[in-house]
Amino acid sequence: MISYEPFWQTLRESEESTYSLINRHHLSSSTIDKLRKNKPLNTTTINDLCRILHCPVEAIMRYTPSDEDQCL
């Protein structure tokens, strides 16, 4: 399961906020909602967040194996 918990910590430590992500950097409010609910994001969005927050991917998301993962 992908968790965006690291994103929230990174955001708290940055000079950005959800408000600035939406209004200054033009991320959609639905993207913020997906981050809150650990819903899938595309890699372009992940790249944008890394660029805006000046951080590596690991500061945005974390993978943890889960029984809720879809079967392959």
N, C-alpha and C positions, 0 to 999 in steps of 0.2 A: 504494500500500500504506500502510495506517495503521500507524504505529509508536508504541508507548507508551514509548519510550526517554526522552522528556522527563519522563514521570511519575516514573521512578526517580530522576532527578536532583532533581526537585522534592521528592520524599519524603525524600531524604537531607538536603536543606537545611531541612526542616521539623522540628517537634518530634514528628511522628507516625512510626509504624513500621507494618509489615504487621500486627504483633500488635495495635496499637491500632486500626487500621482494622477488623480483624475483631472484636475484643472490646469496644471502646468505641463504635465507630461502626456496628457490626453489618453490615459488608460481608461477603459470603460468601467462604470460602476459594476457591471456584470463580471468583469475580471476580478475585482476586489471581492465580490460575492463568492466566486469560484475559489479564491484563495481561502476565504473564511470557512468554506464547506469542504475543502480538500477535493474539489472536483478537477477533472483533467484540464490542463492548459497546453497550448501548443508551444513548440520550442521557440518560436519567434517571440512570444510573450515572455518566456523565461529569459531569453537573451536581452530583451528590453529592460526587464527588471534588474538583471545583472549590470547592465550598462548604466542605468539610472542610479543604482545604489552602490556602484563601484565595488562589486563583490563577486566571488566565484559562485557557481551553481549550488554548491553545498550550503551556502548561506541563504538560499532560497527554498530548497526542498531536500527531503530525506526519504529514502526508500527503506521500509521495514517489511519483511515478509509477513503475510497475514493470511488467515483462513478465508478471509473475505475476497482475496484476489481471485480473478476469474481463472477457471481451469484451462490449461493449454492442451 
